Amino acid sequence: MKPLISKEPIPPELIESKVKDLTTIVFGQRIKPKKCDALFVFSGTHPGHWKRLLKPIIEGCVTKSSSPEE
């Protein structure tokens, strides 16, 4: 039986402005993070979660960090 939705659909050709429009519609406006005193992370054990967490710390958006072990 052939599925109704293809597993590998052929995407339409989009110009850059349309890609940006769709990205804004789906994810909202890009905002610059403000400096904060704490960053709460609800995460799992996947290493990508922790790598993503390092970005605001490295950029100086978080003034202090601590872990539950401290």
KEMI-35031 format. One record per residue: residue number from 1; chain; x, y, z of N, C-alpha, C in turn. Coordinates in Angstrom, 1 decimal. Atoms other than C-alpha are relative to their C-alpha. Example, Ala and Ser with C-alpha at 12.3 -4.5 7.8 and 13.67 -1.06 7.14 Angstrom:
<num 1 | cadena A | n_X 0.9 | n_Y -1.2 | n_Z 0.0 | ca_X 12.3 | ca_Y -4.5 | ca_Z 7.8 | c_X 0.9 | c_Y 1.2 | c_Z 0.0>
<num 2 | cadena A | n_X -0.9 | n_Y -1.1 | n_Z 0.0 | ca_X 13.7 | ca_Y -1.1 | ca_Z 7.1 | c_X -0.8 | c_Y 1.1 | c_Z 0.8>
% end
This chain:
<num 1 | cadena A | n_X 0.8 | n_Y -1.2 | n_Z 0.0 | ca_X 0.0 | ca_Y 0.0 | ca_Z 0.0 | c_X 0.9 | c_Y 1.2 | c_Z 0.0>
<num 2 | cadena A | n_X -0.8 | n_Y -1.3 | n_Z 0.1 | ca_X 1.4 | ca_Y 3.4 | ca_Z -1.0 | c_X -0.5 | c_Y 1.0 | c_Z 1.0>
<num 3 | cadena A | n_X 0.4 | n_Y -0.9 | n_Z -1.0 | ca_X 1.4 | ca_Y 5.9 | ca_Z 1.8 | c_X -0.5 | c_Y 1.3 | c_Z -0.6>
<num 4 | cadena A | n_X 0.6 | n_Y -1.3 | n_Z 0.5 | ca_X -0.6 | ca_Y 9.2 | ca_Z 1.4 | c_X 1.1 | c_Y 1.1 | c_Z 0.0>
<num 5 | cadena A | n_X -1.0 | n_Y -1.1 | n_Z -0.1 | ca_X 2.4 | ca_Y 11.3 | ca_Z 2.5 | c_X 1.3 | c_Y -0.7 | c_Z -0.3>
<num 6 | cadena A | n_X -1.2 | n_Y 0.6 | n_Z 0.3 | ca_X 5.7 | ca_Y 10.5 | ca_Z 0.9 | c_X 1.1 | c_Y 0.2 | c_Z 1.1>
<num 7 | cadena A | n_X -1.0 | n_Y 0.0 | n_Z -1.0 | ca_X 8.6 | ca_Y 9.7 | ca_Z 3.2 | c_X 1.2 | c_Y 1.0 | c_Z -0.4>
<num 8 | cadena A | n_X -1.1 | n_Y -0.9 | n_Z 0.5 | ca_X 11.0 | ca_Y 11.8 | ca_Z 1.0 | c_X -0.7 | c_Y 0.9 | c_Z -1.1>
<num 9 | cadena A | n_X 0.6 | n_Y -0.9 | n_Z 0.9 | ca_X 8.9 | ca_Y 14.6 | ca_Z -0.5 | c_X 1.0 | c_Y 0.9 | c_Z -0.7>
<num 10 | cadena A | n_X -0.9 | n_Y -0.9 | n_Z 0.7 | ca_X 10.4 | ca_Y 16.9 | ca_Z -3.1 | c_X -0.4 | c_Y 1.4 | c_Z 0.4>
<num 11 | cadena A | n_X 0.4 | n_Y -1.3 | n_Z -0.4 | ca_X 10.4 | ca_Y 20.4 | ca_Z -1.5 | c_X 0.0 | c_Y 1.0 | c_Z -1.1>
<num 12 | cadena A | n_X 0.0 | n_Y -1.1 | n_Z 1.0 | ca_X 9.5 | ca_Y 23.5 | ca_Z -3.5 | c_X 1.2 | c_Y 0.8 | c_Z 0.1>
<num 13 | cadena A | n_X -1.1 | n_Y -0.9 | n_Z 0.1 | ca_X 12.1 | ca_Y 25.9 | ca_Z -4.6 | c_X -0.4 | c_Y 1.3 | c_Z 0.7>
<num 14 | cadena A | n_X 0.3 | n_Y -1.2 | n_Z -0.7 | ca_X 12.1 | ca_Y 28.9 | ca_Z -2.2 | c_X 1.1 | c_Y 1.0 | c_Z -0.1>
<num 15 | cadena A | n_X -1.0 | n_Y -1.0 | n_Z -0.1 | ca_X 13.9 | ca_Y 32.2 | ca_Z -2.5 | c_X 0.4 | c_Y 0.3 | c_Z 1.4>
<num 16 | cadena A | n_X -0.5 | n_Y -0.3 | n_Z -1.4 | ca_X 15.9 | ca_Y 33.4 | ca_Z 0.5 | c_X -1.0 | c_Y 0.8 | c_Z 0.8>
<num 17 | cadena A | n_X 1.0 | n_Y -0.8 | n_Z -0.7 | ca_X 13.2 | ca_Y 36.0 | ca_Z 1.5 | c_X -1.2 | c_Y -0.9 | c_Z 0.5>
<num 18 | cadena A | n_X 1.1 | n_Y 0.9 | n_Z -0.4 | ca_X 10.5 | ca_Y 33.2 | ca_Z 1.6 | c_X 0.5 | c_Y -0.9 | c_Z 1.2>
<num 19 | cadena A | n_X -0.6 | n_Y 0.8 | n_Z -1.1 | ca_X 12.8 | ca_Y 31.0 | ca_Z 3.8 | c_X 0.0 | c_Y 0.8 | c_Z 1.3>
<num 20 | cadena A | n_X -0.1 | n_Y -0.9 | n_Z -1.2 | ca_X 13.3 | ca_Y 33.9 | ca_Z 6.2 | c_X -1.5 | c_Y 0.2 | c_Z 0.5>
<num 21 | cadena A | n_X 1.4 | n_Y -0.2 | n_Z -0.4 | ca_X 9.5 | ca_Y 34.6 | ca_Z 6.2 | c_X -0.5 | c_Y -1.3 | c_Z 0.7>
<num 22 | cadena A | n_X 0.5 | n_Y 1.3 | n_Z -0.6 | ca_X 8.7 | ca_Y 30.9 | ca_Z 7.0 | c_X 0.7 | c_Y -0.2 | c_Z 1.4>
<num 23 | cadena A | n_X -0.7 | n_Y 0.2 | n_Z -1.3 | ca_X 11.4 | ca_Y 30.8 | ca_Z 9.7 | c_X -0.6 | c_Y 0.9 | c_Z 1.1>
<num 24 | cadena A | n_X 0.6 | n_Y -0.9 | n_Z -1.0 | ca_X 9.9 | ca_Y 33.9 | ca_Z 11.4 | c_X -1.4 | c_Y -0.5 | c_Z 0.4>
<num 25 | cadena A | n_X 1.3 | n_Y 0.5 | n_Z -0.3 | ca_X 6.4 | ca_Y 32.5 | ca_Z 11.2 | c_X 0.0 | c_Y -1.2 | c_Z 0.9>
<num 26 | cadena A | n_X -0.1 | n_Y 1.2 | n_Z -0.8 | ca_X 7.4 | ca_Y 29.2 | ca_Z 12.7 | c_X 0.7 | c_Y 0.3 | c_Z 1.4>
<num 27 | cadena A | n_X -0.8 | n_Y -0.1 | n_Z -1.2 | ca_X 10.0 | ca_Y 30.3 | ca_Z 15.3 | c_X -0.2 | c_Y 1.4 | c_Z 0.7>
<num 28 | cadena A | n_X 0.1 | n_Y -1.3 | n_Z -0.6 | ca_X 9.1 | ca_Y 34.0 | ca_Z 15.9 | c_X 1.2 | c_Y 0.9 | c_Z -0.4>
<num 29 | cadena A | n_X -1.1 | n_Y -0.9 | n_Z 0.3 | ca_X 11.4 | ca_Y 37.0 | ca_Z 15.7 | c_X 1.2 | c_Y -0.4 | c_Z 0.8>
<num 30 | cadena A | n_X -1.2 | n_Y 0.3 | n_Z -0.7 | ca_X 15.0 | ca_Y 36.5 | ca_Z 16.6 | c_X 0.3 | c_Y 1.1 | c_Z 1.0>
<num 31 | cadena A | n_X -0.3 | n_Y -1.0 | n_Z -1.1 | ca_X 15.8 | ca_Y 38.2 | ca_Z 19.9 | c_X 1.4 | c_Y -0.2 | c_Z 0.6>
<num 32 | cadena A | n_X -1.3 | n_Y 0.1 | n_Z -0.6 | ca_X 19.1 | ca_Y 38.9 | ca_Z 21.5 | c_X -0.2 | c_Y -0.2 | c_Z 1.5>
<num 33 | cadena A | n_X 0.2 | n_Y 0.3 | n_Z -1.4 | ca_X 19.3 | ca_Y 37.4 | ca_Z 25.0 | c_X 0.6 | c_Y 1.1 | c_Z 0.8>
<num 34 | cadena A | n_X -0.4 | n_Y -1.0 | n_Z -0.9 | ca_X 19.6 | ca_Y 39.7 | ca_Z 27.9 | c_X 0.9 | c_Y -0.6 | c_Z 1.1>
<num 35 | cadena A | n_X -0.8 | n_Y 0.5 | n_Z -1.0 | ca_X 22.2 | ca_Y 39.3 | ca_Z 30.6 | c_X -0.8 | c_Y -0.4 | c_Z 1.2>
<num 36 | cadena A | n_X 0.8 | n_Y 0.5 | n_Z -1.2 | ca_X 20.8 | ca_Y 37.3 | ca_Z 33.6 | c_X 0.9 | c_Y -0.5 | c_Z 1.1>
<num 37 | cadena A | n_X -0.8 | n_Y 0.5 | n_Z -1.2 | ca_X 21.9 | ca_Y 36.1 | ca_Z 37.0 | c_X 0.0 | c_Y -1.5 | c_Z 0.0>
<num 38 | cadena A | n_X 0.1 | n_Y 1.5 | n_Z 0.0 | ca_X 20.7 | ca_Y 32.5 | ca_Z 36.5 | c_X -0.6 | c_Y -0.5 | c_Z -1.3>
<num 39 | cadena A | n_X 0.6 | n_Y 0.6 | n_Z 1.2 | ca_X 19.9 | ca_Y 30.1 | ca_Z 33.8 | c_X -0.4 | c_Y -1.4 | c_Z 0.4>
<num 40 | cadena A | n_X 0.6 | n_Y 1.3 | n_Z -0.4 | ca_X 17.6 | ca_Y 27.1 | ca_Z 34.6 | c_X 0.0 | c_Y -0.8 | c_Z -1.3>
<num 41 | cadena A | n_X 0.0 | n_Y 0.9 | n_Z 1.2 | ca_X 18.1 | ca_Y 24.1 | ca_Z 32.3 | c_X -0.8 | c_Y -1.2 | c_Z 0.4>
<num 42 | cadena A | n_X 0.7 | n_Y 1.3 | n_Z -0.2 | ca_X 15.6 | ca_Y 21.3 | ca_Z 32.1 | c_X 0.4 | c_Y -0.8 | c_Z -1.2>
<num 43 | cadena A | n_X -0.6 | n_Y 0.7 | n_Z 1.1 | ca_X 17.4 | ca_Y 18.8 | ca_Z 30.0 | c_X 0.2 | c_Y -1.5 | c_Z 0.3>
<num 44 | cadena A | n_X -0.2 | n_Y 1.4 | n_Z -0.1 | ca_X 18.4 | ca_Y 15.2 | ca_Z 29.5 | c_X 1.5 | c_Y -0.3 | c_Z -0.1>
<num 45 | cadena A | n_X -1.4 | n_Y 0.4 | n_Z 0.0 | ca_X 21.6 | ca_Y 13.3 | ca_Z 29.0 | c_X 0.6 | c_Y 0.2 | c_Z -1.4>
<num 46 | cadena A | n_X -0.6 | n_Y -0.1 | n_Z 1.3 | ca_X 22.0 | ca_Y 14.0 | ca_Z 25.3 | c_X 1.0 | c_Y 1.1 | c_Z 0.0>
<num 47 | cadena A | n_X -1.1 | n_Y -0.9 | n_Z -0.1 | ca_X 25.3 | ca_Y 15.8 | ca_Z 24.8 | c_X -0.3 | c_Y 1.4 | c_Z -0.7>
<num 48 | cadena A | n_X 0.3 | n_Y -1.2 | n_Z 0.7 | ca_X 23.8 | ca_Y 18.3 | ca_Z 22.4 | c_X -0.7 | c_Y 1.1 | c_Z 0.9>
<num 49 | cadena A | n_X 0.6 | n_Y -0.9 | n_Z -0.9 | ca_X 21.7 | ca_Y 19.8 | ca_Z 25.2 | c_X 1.0 | c_Y 0.8 | c_Z 0.8>
<num 50 | cadena A | n_X -1.0 | n_Y -0.7 | n_Z -0.8 | ca_X 24.7 | ca_Y 20.7 | ca_Z 27.2 | c_X 0.9 | c_Y 0.8 | c_Z -0.8>
<num 51 | cadena A | n_X -0.8 | n_Y -0.8 | n_Z 0.9 | ca_X 26.7 | ca_Y 22.0 | ca_Z 24.2 | c_X -0.8 | c_Y 1.3 | c_Z -0.2>
<num 52 | cadena A | n_X 0.9 | n_Y -1.2 | n_Z 0.3 | ca_X 23.7 | ca_Y 24.4 | ca_Z 23.5 | c_X 0.0 | c_Y 0.9 | c_Z 1.3>
<num 53 | cadena A | n_X 0.0 | n_Y -0.8 | n_Z -1.3 | ca_X 23.8 | ca_Y 25.5 | ca_Z 27.2 | c_X 1.3 | c_Y 0.8 | c_Z 0.1>
<num 54 | cadena A | n_X -1.3 | n_Y -0.7 | n_Z -0.1 | ca_X 27.5 | ca_Y 26.5 | ca_Z 26.9 | c_X 0.0 | c_Y 1.4 | c_Z -0.8>
<num 55 | cadena A | n_X 0.0 | n_Y -1.2 | n_Z 0.9 | ca_X 26.7 | ca_Y 29.2 | ca_Z 24.2 | c_X -0.3 | c_Y 1.2 | c_Z 0.8>
<num 56 | cadena A | n_X 0.3 | n_Y -1.3 | n_Z -0.8 | ca_X 25.0 | ca_Y 31.8 | ca_Z 26.6 | c_X 1.1 | c_Y 0.2 | c_Z 1.1>
<num 57 | cadena A | n_X -1.0 | n_Y -0.1 | n_Z -1.0 | ca_X 27.6 | ca_Y 31.1 | ca_Z 29.2 | c_X 1.3 | c_Y 0.6 | c_Z -0.6>
<num 58 | cadena A | n_X -1.2 | n_Y -0.5 | n_Z 0.7 | ca_X 30.5 | ca_Y 31.7 | ca_Z 26.8 | c_X -0.2 | c_Y 1.4 | c_Z -0.5>
<num 59 | cadena A | n_X 0.3 | n_Y -1.4 | n_Z 0.5 | ca_X 28.8 | ca_Y 34.8 | ca_Z 25.4 | c_X -0.1 | c_Y 1.0 | c_Z 1.1>
<num 60 | cadena A | n_X 0.1 | n_Y -0.9 | n_Z -1.2 | ca_X 28.6 | ca_Y 36.3 | ca_Z 28.9 | c_X -1.4 | c_Y 0.4 | c_Z 0.3>
<num 61 | cadena A | n_X 1.4 | n_Y -0.3 | n_Z -0.4 | ca_X 24.8 | ca_Y 36.2 | ca_Z 29.2 | c_X -0.3 | c_Y -0.4 | c_Z 1.4>
<num 62 | cadena A | n_X 0.2 | n_Y 0.5 | n_Z -1.3 | ca_X 25.0 | ca_Y 34.4 | ca_Z 32.5 | c_X 1.2 | c_Y 0.4 | c_Z 0.9>
<num 63 | cadena A | n_X -1.1 | n_Y -0.4 | n_Z -0.9 | ca_X 27.0 | ca_Y 35.9 | ca_Z 35.4 | c_X 0.6 | c_Y -1.1 | c_Z 0.8>
<num 64 | cadena A | n_X -0.4 | n_Y 1.1 | n_Z -0.8 | ca_X 27.2 | ca_Y 32.8 | ca_Z 37.5 | c_X -0.6 | c_Y -1.3 | c_Z -0.4>
<num 65 | cadena A | n_X 0.5 | n_Y 1.3 | n_Z 0.3 | ca_X 26.8 | ca_Y 29.1 | ca_Z 37.1 | c_X 0.3 | c_Y -0.9 | c_Z 1.1>
<num 66 | cadena A | n_X -0.2 | n_Y 0.9 | n_Z -1.1 | ca_X 26.4 | ca_Y 26.3 | ca_Z 39.5 | c_X -0.7 | c_Y -1.3 | c_Z -0.5>
<num 67 | cadena A | n_X 0.6 | n_Y 1.3 | n_Z 0.3 | ca_X 25.5 | ca_Y 22.6 | ca_Z 39.3 | c_X -0.6 | c_Y -0.6 | c_Z 1.3>
<num 68 | cadena A | n_X 0.5 | n_Y 0.6 | n_Z -1.3 | ca_X 23.5 | ca_Y 20.5 | ca_Z 41.8 | c_X 1.0 | c_Y -0.6 | c_Z 0.9>
<num 69 | cadena A | n_X -1.0 | n_Y 0.6 | n_Z -0.9 | ca_X 26.7 | ca_Y 18.9 | ca_Z 43.0 | c_X 0.7 | c_Y 1.0 | c_Z 0.9>
<num 70 | cadena A | n_X -0.7 | n_Y -1.0 | n_Z -0.8 | ca_X 28.0 | ca_Y 22.2 | ca_Z 44.3 | c_X -0.7 | c_Y 0.3 | c_Z 1.3>
% end
